[in-house]
Amino acid sequence: MAERTVEPGAAPARVTFCVVAPVTERVDRFLADQLQLSRTQSARLVADRRVAVGGAVVRASRTLARGEEVAVTFPEAEPPRLLVPAPIALEIVFEDDYLAVINKPAGLVVHPAPGHWDDTLVNALVARGTTLSGGAEGRPGIVHRLDRDTSGLLLVAKTDDAHRKLSAMLAARRITRRYAALVWGHLDESPTVIEAPLARHQRDRKRIVVAREGRSSRTDAYCAARFALVDLLRLELHTGRTHQIRVHLAHIGHPVVGDAVYGGGGSRRMSGSQRTGAEALDRLAPRQALHAAALKLRHPIDGRPLEFRSEWPADLAPLLVAAMGPSNAVAPDQALTYLQFFEADA
């Protein structure tokens, strides 16, 4: 997987990171997270003397501190995989010469990866002839990602200049991303600020866990509507870690309804008559009830304000209707507007 981080034409490629997290972390774990490698792969880079901290070669167990510089020199990369066009329909919300905003459906992987080399959103963009920025190897145009089973608004860069500026805006929190989620139970207070460091599970690299040695992460959760068994939350990201929302909500005891990985059997936590209703809701969830509903930014080139909204998705409509109960006569395709979810964007 390491070759995916090598820029085309560079042999060998050298990538430098600056540690900004306030917590200490082993160098092999840091590289595994930054480069999306397994611990074995990152440890191999260290063992091959391809990793230096402050100019000095280090061991995998070397602990990093804030402000240190980590340099990785990769072996010569294999030729990059060709991006195969895939005739997958996309909902284009906005497009100009510099960027596009896609309303991604659930079930669609964002960029090519093992097991999904030719059926991703990037492959679909290639098929429609969309010009894309260079980006990382295998991820042209991708400024930020959504999990496969998370739907909603996604930014795509069409030029390298736009990509650099959008990435900088994202890092500086000048792009507002708001998510809608149905979660089990009820928040004690709104907003609830969740600050918990996140790291990859040591044995299962596909899972993320709250860990003291992890990267600092913050999610703000607001209750947009309260129903009998669940809350509809508006979630705002201060950081954009992998699976951040899902892990943070599970961490505070309010997992996303339908989350097969981090849900922990949310419906089974209910007792008595509530459990029967919760199990019925569980059966109506085709996937995690998480949707990227709002995106707000200034155009990276001309500075004009851009704002996009995406209503509650159709595949989760039966779940929302059941959660609201028979006394609520709200059309699911306008539910977020009716419930004033977007008022914070005004």
Phi, psi and omega in degrees: 000345185296329182298338180295343180264356183275128179288139180303137176091350180257123180212108356279162178267145178234124181240137181240135177241148171246127182285120181246347180292141181284354181255155178279155183204142176297147184294325180291324177291321179301313181291322178300320180286313184293322185257001181055050177251167170283163178298325179296317181293317180294322178295327178295319176301319179292315181297329179277010177061037179257003182238129179230143176241119183061029178089353182250134177296140186232171174267164182298331183277357180302128180269131181270153176233159181302135178094347180285152180253128180246123180247133179238126175252119185270151171293164181303129186281151170288160178304138182295149176293143175285142178275113183276127177297141178229127182283069180253127181292137178233146173265107180269114182278324182205146177201136169219200184286349189244330183206167175220152174241122182251139170265092188287131175282157174295148178094351181259121176287144186284312184224159181301142180198167179309128183092345180215067181275335189223022181225040185249175177299321177299316178299323178293321178294321177298319181296325180274003177078021180289128174289133183233149175293167181297305180061193176283159181305125180083357182231047182300134176083347188278112180272319176211166186239163169234145175303156180308315185263020170253132181261169170124196193281133184222132178274138175230133179265139182254345176229157180296322179297314178298321181297314180299316183290320178295320178297319178294320178296320180296316180295328181271007180059039175257011170241121181266124177239124179238135183245148173252136180213142168265126183233154179288138176079197186227136176297143176289327179210155179229121005279157169251121180266122181251111177241106182211125182294143185240143178213162175286144177299137185296329182255324180251098187290350178276347182256148176248143181226158170283125184214139182303325182272005183284182180274138182302138185212141179220134174230133174256126183246126178242139177277113178273329178199146180241127177244182188300316187245343186222162171250145166264119184253148166254124187242134180239131182266133169262336174228168184232055181286158177302129177060021189304308184300313184296317181289318180298316181293321176296325182297325180266010174087016179230067183295156178293134177299133178085003180280106184286339183267314186248001184292329177059031181064050184307320182293332182285349178283342180287156181238158174058224184295334180294328184295322179298315178294323180293319179296325176295320176296317180305319183291340180271354182269107180284346181190184180297134184275068183226129188218128176281099194264337185216142181219128183220130182198173169257142182304131185294342183257309184255355173079001181289147181290138177234136180217131183227144179228145178227121182291169180305130186289151185297324184291341178258004183299312179301324178296315181294318179301315180294323180293322181289331179090168186293340183279352181259113180259058182255131176291123184303326183286356175232017187298316183294322177294313181299320183276008176061031179300322185274001183301329181293343181271353185290000000 
